[in-house]
Amino acid sequence: MGTWWLGVRARTGAASYRLNVDYPGEIWVDLAATDRAAEAGIAQITRSYGTFVHDFDLDGDQDFLYNRHGGLEMIFFANDGSGRFTQIFPGLFPRNDRHDCVWGDVDLDGLSDAYCSVGAGHPLYPPKVNELWLQTPEHGLERAIDAWGATDPLGRGREPALFDANGDGLLDLFIGNHYPRADSQPTPNRFFLQSPPGTFSPAPEYGVDRQIGGQCAEPSDFDLDGDIDLVVCAHGPSIGLQVYRNEGGLTFVDVAASLGISGRWCDALWEDLNMDGRPDLAVMFRTLFQIYLQRGDGAFEVAYRRGMNWAGCAFGGGGNRIAAGDVNGDGFPDLYLVYSGYSEGSYNLPDVFLVNDGTGAAFFRADIPNTSQGSGQSVAAIEADGDPGMEFLVTNGRAKLQGPIQLIDFGS
């Protein structure tokens, strides 16, 4: 939008014209979204960290862990099949400096278990212990002694990832750790092989035990060679996003630069946005959201950018800020972006929902219910009620602020 002067010169004379130029804004689509957290039985105003979605009890409905951080109890919400949730296991999870959790069947009994990272960093605090929760045959949860060896007592735990790194059928473990500690003790990221079964054994030979930060840890076989690779959000001053390619299950090598991926990002998400069979990469930092589409030759190119107005994510702040799910039934993943507030620290800017046009490179805006309470912390996609469209769990209790949990539903 602006005013321009256009000069025209001809043999018969000259003239100038004032042009008022109006650039088109974003294109909006008419999708009706509502916040039905109260109807679903989960509404509350509280501090938060993240939600971790999974069909825990194998009944076909997705349940979730709700970590409220800051010394508050973590809550387990079970889905009754109609989109309503009930808290189960009250009092099971001790108050702890708990951060992100991840689901996976670590003991190969057909039931999903949960691993949660715990923060550390102050010399006056005793060494902490990360948590491994094993599901019982009766769909209960029992805490494994010493987390099968992956206690990581000095690590400032942020995001863990469970995946089979060496192709033996057992889930291995990566732990992303924030740094530094106040006492300057080392707090590198950690990688563990599950070897022998039922034991997480340190595996520094895989080359990812580096003190570079690990706010995101996203496994995916991005190069389609059959080995699971890993993206890690590093925050060292001279270190960008790490794209660790799995070399035959024996080690990891950072190939970000050779793939055309650069920059420091504090959240990342693998998703096939144009449905060509190749995973693409969405990334976020305080000021910018960006999409890398994977080309046919395996390299990546920037296909979409969006300013975050100093309201994206910050290293150490935690929370997954990007989630994907198809809400309009066209088969293409749409994107929910959490906007927070960092330059002032205590405001909550409106989140943004982007409807994919099918290319992964252009998006329409959809109106969503927003809140000004608290500060945006996390988002996770969830099949909450069995209708075709995906719903989104949004938390707004970042840092010491309190805000609501939302269940954003676009209807059927």
N, C-alpha and C positions, 0 to 999 in steps of 0.2 A: 504494500500500500504506500502511495506517495505521489508527489507531483513532479512532472517532468516537462521540460521545454523542448519542443521539436522545431528545429529550424529547417526551412525549405528554401532552396535557392534555384531559380530558373532564369532563362534569358530575359524574360519579361519583368523580373524583379525578384524580391525575396519576401518571405513572411515567416512569422514564428507563431507556434500554437502551444497552448498549455494543455497537457494531457494529465488527467487524473487517473492513475493506474491503481486498480484494486486487485491484489493477488488473491486467488481463492484460498480459503482456509481449509481446515480438515473436513472431510466428508463423514457425516454421521449416518449410522444405520439405525433403524427403528427396532430395537430389541428391548423387551421389557424385563428388567432385572429387579429383584427384590431382596432385601435382607431378611431371611427367615430364621435367624438364630434363636429368637424367642420361641417361635413355633416348634423348632427342633429340640428345644430343651437345653440349649448350651449357653444361653445369653449370660454374660457377666462382665463387669468392669474390673480389670485387674492388670497387673504386670504380665508380660508374656515373653516368649522367645520364639517358639515355633510349634507347628502341628505336624504329626507324622502318621500318614494315612496307610491303612492296610486292612484287608479282610482277615482279621486276626483269627476268628473262630470258624472260618471256612463255611459260612452260611450264605455266601453270595452277596453280602452287604459290607460296605467299607466302614471300618471303625477308625478311631484315631486316638493317639496320645496327644495331650495338650500340655506342653511344658511352659510353666509360668515363670520360671527362673527366679532370681532374687530371693531365694530362701522360701519360696512358696511350694506347696505340694504339686507334683505333676499329677494330672488327671487322665484317666482312661475313659473314653466315651465309646459305648457299644451301640451300634445301629440296630434298631428293631425291625428293619426292613421297609418301614413306611417313611423313612426320613426323619424319624425321631431318635434321639440319643439318650442313653441312661448311663450315669457314672457307675462303673464297677471297680472293684478292688480299692475302695476308699481306705486311705492310710497305708497302702502298700509301699508307695515310693517315698523314701525318707527325704526330708528337705535337704537340698544339696545345690551346689553351684552348677547345676546341670545345664548343658547347652543342647546341641543337636543329637538326635537319635536316628537309628536306621534299622529297618526290618530285614530279616533274612533267616533262612532255615540253616542254622550253623551245625546242628547235630543230625541232619538228614533223617528226621523222624516224620517229615511231611507237615510239620507245624512250624509257624514262623516265630522267631525269637527277636529280641531287641537289644541293640548295643547303644549305650548313651555315653557321650563324652562329658567330662566334668572339668570345670575350670580350675586353675591354680595360678599362683604368681606372686603371692605375698610371703615374705620370709617368716611372718608370725603364724601363718596357717600351717597345720600339719600336712604331710604329703597326702594327696587325695587318691582316690581309687575310681577309675572308670567302671561302668556298670554293664554287666551282661545278664539279661533276663531271659531265662529259658522257659518255653511254654510246656506245660504238663499235658498229659493225655486228656485231662478233664478241662482243658482250656483255662487253666490258671497260669500264673507266672511265678517262678522261683528264681531268686538271684543266685547266679553261679559264684562260687568261691573264687576270689581273686580274678574274676573275669577271664578265666582260662589263661592267665598269664599276661593279659593286655591291660594291666592296671595303669601304666604310664604315669607314675606318681608325680613327676615334675612337669608334665605337659599341660599347657594352658589350652585344654581341649576345646575345639570348635566343631568341625564337621567330620564325622567318620563315614566310611564307605565299606560295604561288604560286597565282594565279588570274587569269582574264581580266577585268580591271576595265572596259575600254572596248568590249568586244564585237568586237574586231578579229580574234579567233581566236588571238592570241598571249598567252602567260602573262606577267603582270606580277608584281611582287615587292614585298611589304611586309616590313620588318624591325623587329621589336620589340626595343627596347634598354632595358636596365636603367640606372638612374642613382642617385646621382651618380658621377662619377669622382673619384679622390683629388686630382687636380690641377685640379678644377673646370672642365675643358674640357667643352663641350657634347656631349651624347650623346642627341639626340632620336631618336624612331622615324623611319624613312625609308620613302618610297614611290617606286618606280621603274616607269615604263612601259617595256615592251620596244618601243623605237622609236629607230632602225630595227630590223628583225629582227636578232637577234644582239647587241644592245646594250641594257643597262639604263640608261635616262636618268632623272635625278632629276626628280620631278614634284611639287614642293611645292604647286602650285596645287590639288591634291586635298584639302588641308586636314588631313592626318594626320601631318605631320612635326612632332610636338610632343614635348617632353621631359616625358613623363608616365609612362614605363615601358611595357613590352610583354612581360610574361611569357607571355601567351597571345595568339594571333592565329588566329582561327577564321573562315574565309570560309563563307558560305552565302547563298543567295537566300531569306532568311527570309520576305520579304513576297511572294514568288512573282510578281514583276514582270518577271523575265527578266534583271535585273542582279544581279551577285554583291555581297553586302554583307559586312561584316567586324565581328567583335567583338574588342576589344582589352582586356586586363587592365591597367588603369592603377593606379599605386600612389601618386599624389600625395595629400597629406593631405586635400585638398578635392575630389578627383576620383574618381568611381566608375567602374564598368565602362562602356566606350565601345561603344555599338552604332551603328556607322557605316552609315547607309543610303546606298546608291549612287544618286546622282541622275543617271540617264541616261548613266552612263559618263563624266561630266564632273567630278564632285567627290563628296566624302563629307560627310554631315551626321550629327552625333550625335543620335539620337532616343531614347535610353534612357529619359529621363524621360517623354516623351509615350507610350511603350509600357507604362509601369508597372514598369520595371526600374530597380533602384537598388542601392547598396551597392558596397563594394570587394571584389573577388574576384581570386584569383590563379590560378584555372584555370576554364575554361569549355568546354562541349561542346554543339554543336548536334546534336539527335537527335529524330526524330519518335517520341516515347515512347508515344503512344496511337494511332498509325497512322491519324490523320485527314487526312494529307496536308500538315500544316503543321509546320515545324520547331519543336521546343521547346528550352529552354535549361536545362542543368544547370550549376551554379556551385559553387565551393568556396573557403573561406578556412580559416584555422587552426581556428576554433571552429565552423564551420557548413558543412553541405552543403545545397543548396537546389535545387528544381526549379521553373522557370517554365513552365507550359503556355500555349501560344498559343491564344487564343480565336478564334472565327469572325470577330470584327471586327478581328483583327490585333493587339489588345492582349494583354498577358501577365499572368497572375496566379499567385501562389505556390500550388502544389498540394502540396508535400511539403517537410519540413525534417527535418534530422537533425544533432544535435550531433557535433562532431569531437573533443571532449576535448583541445583544443590540440594536435591531431595531424594537421591538414590540411596546407595548404601555406603557405609564406611567400614574400613578394616577394623576388626575387633568387635563391631557392633552386633554382628551375627544376624541370623534370620535369612531365609531364602526369599528373595524379592521378585522372582520371576516364576510363573506357573503357566502351563499350557493345557488346553482342553478344548474340544470342539463343542460349541454351544448352539450352533444353528443347523447342525446335521448335514453340512456339506462335505464332511470328511477331512477338512483341513484344520489343523490345530490353531486355535486362537490364543491370545496372550493376555495375562493379567500382570500389570506392573504396579508394585507397591511404591508409593511416594511417601517419604518421611519428612524429616526436617532436621538439618544438622547445623546450619550456620548460626541459628539462634538456639537450637537444641530442644525446643518445647512446643513445636507446632506440628500439625498433621495436614499436609497438602492433599488434595483429592487424588485418589488413585486413578489409573488409566487402564481402560480395556480396549484392546486392539483386535478387530475382527479381520482375519486373514482373507485376502482376495483370491487365494489359491496359488499365488506365486511365491509366498514367503518374503516378498520384497515390497509389498504395498499393503496397507491396512486401512480399514475404516474404524472410526471411533464409535463406541456404544456407551450409552449413559448407564452408570452404575450407582447404587447407593453409597455415599461416602460419609465419613465422620470426621469432625474436627477435634474429637477427644483424643488425648494421648498422642502417640506418634507411631507411624506405620512400622511394623516389625517383620511380618512374614506373610506368605501366601502359599497354599497347597491346593492342588486340584483334588476333588473327591466326587465319586459317584454316590451321592447321598440318598437319593430317593428312588432310584430305579428307572427314572424317565431317560430318554435318549441324551439329553444335554448334560454337560459336565457342570458341577457346582464348584465353588471356591471358598475355602476357609481362609479368613484374613484376620491377623492379630494386630493390635494397635497399642501394645503396652511396652514400647521400647524403653530401655534403660530404667530409670526410676519413675517413669511416667505410667499412668494407668489409662487404659482404653478398652473398648469393647472387642470381643471376638465377633466376627461377622460370618454369616453363611450366605454368600451371594449366589442366587438362583435365577437362571434365565427362563425357567419354566420348560414345558415340553413342547 
